[in-house]
Amino acid sequence: MDDRRAQTLSRAAAEAVLTVPGVACLRPGLRSLLRAPGALPLTVHDPATPGGAVLITWGSGGTVTGLPIDVVVRAQHQAARTARAVRAVAAEAASAPPEAVRVNVTGIV
């Protein structure tokens, strides 16, 4: 799939996720970092580069079939509720089916 399209959708999903109440930042877990060597984690201060925190998997026909997102949740917010909200906004931003989005809470601050 086109790298430019993947970057555009990753960025759109990352920016949308950062607007969700309870999301402190995007931060890839170890598994995501191993899949994206050299990637820097995306923080609230650097929303332009999703790094390994938002990875898109393409299916046949150019559809998004996988969209794992690694987030850090603020302690005063319920992690499960925040993850559901992240899933919804990321699916919409990346034009992906909600079942393609997998949210990993990699930390709580």
Secondary structure, DSSP 8 states (H G I E B T S, - for coil): --HHHHHHHHHHHHHHHTTSTTEEEE---HHHHHHSTT-----TT-TT--TTSB--EE-GGG-EEEEEEEEEE-TTS-HHHHHHHHHHHHHHHTT--GGGEEEEEEEE-
